[in-house]
Amino acid sequence: MREIPLLPSPHANARPQGVEISLIVLHAISLPPGAFDMRWVRALFLGTLDATAHPSFLSLQGLRVSAHFVVARDGSIEQFVPCGRRAWHAGVSSWQGVPDCNDYAIGIEMIGDERQPFTRAQYRETARLCRVLMARYPAITRERIVGHADVAPGRKWDPGRQWDWTHFHRSLAHIRRLDLEPAY
């Protein structure tokens, strides 16, 4: 079993009592824009991002955001919020008429943007992670794995046109080894 490293983000809180985890929201992130450097994403989610390190970071100063998981370009995964806690990833959002997706969703960020394709490793490991989560939380079905743009239309674009949902669904169907151990 591969244990996913947990780097606890301060940008999380308790889920509302009695709320069932029933959705996965896929995101894409690139810091600075067009760069795929995990250290900046890690710093953002840990609340340690130096806003003076890059001009584009100035707008992120004081931003309190996180995700449960981040999948790097090489397929490696880091966890920032245990699944039982509420990560701050979806913002103002709604799925099938139910608002506040952060309450009942798990957020997975993938290092990427709208210009370059995601990697094979990202498709494989994101699918593997989703299968592990689906096994743990039966309310999550293939149809309940959505993009940030689906829960916040007009406000968010990710995971974007570069994310091939057909490829992802094929990967999801072919995953057999569920050898990841996240913090629940």
SVG drawing of the C-alpha trace seen along z (x, -y; Angstrom):
<svg xmlns="http://www.w3.org/2000/svg" viewBox="-32 -42 43 47">
<polyline fill="none" stroke="black" stroke-width="0.4" points="0.0,0.0 1.4,-3.4 0.6,-5.9 -0.1,-9.4 1.9,-12.0 -0.3,-14.4 0.8,-18.0 -2.0,-19.5 -3.4,-22.7 -4.8,-25.3 -7.4,-26.1 -10.0,-23.5 -12.7,-23.0 -15.2,-20.4 -17.8,-19.2 -21.4,-19.8 -22.7,-17.0 -24.5,-14.3 -23.4,-15.3 -22.4,-12.3 -19.3,-12.7 -20.9,-12.1 -18.9,-14.1 -15.4,-14.6 -14.5,-17.9 -11.5,-17.9 -9.4,-21.1 -6.4,-22.3 -3.8,-24.7 -0.6,-26.2 1.6,-28.6 2.8,-30.9 0.6,-30.7 2.2,-28.3 4.6,-26.8 4.1,-23.4 6.1,-23.8 4.6,-21.9 6.4,-23.9 4.2,-27.0 1.0,-25.1 2.2,-23.4 3.0,-26.9 -0.4,-28.2 -2.3,-25.4 -0.1,-25.6 -0.6,-29.3 3.1,-30.1 3.1,-31.5 5.4,-34.5 3.3,-36.9 6.5,-38.8 8.1,-35.7 6.3,-36.3 4.2,-39.2 1.2,-36.9 1.2,-35.9 0.2,-39.4 -3.4,-38.6 -3.1,-35.5 -1.9,-37.3 -4.0,-36.3 -6.0,-33.8 -7.1,-30.8 -7.6,-27.9 -6.9,-24.2 -7.8,-20.8 -7.8,-17.4 -5.2,-16.1 -2.8,-17.4 -1.7,-15.2 1.7,-16.4 2.7,-16.0 4.7,-12.8 1.6,-11.3 2.8,-11.7 0.1,-12.6 0.2,-14.8 -2.7,-15.2 -3.5,-18.5 -6.8,-17.8 -8.1,-14.5 -11.2,-13.4 -13.4,-13.7 -12.7,-17.4 -13.9,-20.2 -11.3,-21.6 -11.8,-25.0 -11.6,-24.2 -14.9,-24.8 -15.9,-28.2 -19.4,-29.4 -20.7,-26.2 -23.6,-23.9 -24.2,-20.5 -27.6,-19.2 -29.3,-22.0 -27.3,-21.3 -25.2,-24.4 -21.9,-24.5 -20.0,-21.6 -17.2,-21.9 -19.6,-20.5 -19.9,-17.1 -17.1,-17.0 -13.5,-15.9 -11.3,-18.3 -8.5,-17.0 -6.2,-19.5 -4.0,-18.5 -1.0,-20.5 -1.9,-21.8 -3.4,-24.6 -5.5,-25.1 -2.5,-25.1 -0.7,-21.8 -2.1,-18.4 -2.3,-16.6 0.2,-13.6 -0.6,-9.9 0.6,-9.6 -1.9,-12.2 -4.8,-10.4 -3.7,-7.0 -3.1,-8.3 -6.1,-10.6 -8.3,-7.6 -6.6,-5.3 -7.2,-7.9 -10.9,-8.3 -11.4,-4.5 -10.0,-4.3 -12.3,-7.1 -15.3,-5.5 -14.6,-2.3 -14.6,-4.2 -17.5,-6.5 -20.2,-4.5 -22.3,-7.6 -19.5,-8.7 -20.2,-7.2 -18.5,-7.9 -21.3,-10.5 -20.4,-12.3 -16.8,-13.0 -17.1,-16.5 -15.0,-19.5 -14.8,-22.8 -16.4,-24.4 -19.4,-22.1 -20.0,-23.3 -19.1,-26.9 -20.1,-27.6 -19.1,-31.0 -16.7,-31.5 -14.3,-28.7 -12.8,-26.9 -11.0,-24.0 -9.9,-21.3 -10.4,-22.8 -10.5,-21.8 -7.2,-20.0 -8.8,-17.4 -10.0,-14.5 -13.0,-13.1 -13.2,-10.1 -9.6,-9.2 -10.2,-9.7 -13.3,-7.5 -11.3,-4.8 -8.6,-5.0 -11.1,-4.9 -12.6,-1.7 -9.2,0.0 -7.7,-0.6 -7.4,2.6 -4.7,1.9 -6.1,-0.2 -2.8,-0.5 -3.1,-4.1 -3.8,-4.9 -5.1,-8.4 -5.8,-9.9 -9.5,-9.6"/>
</svg>
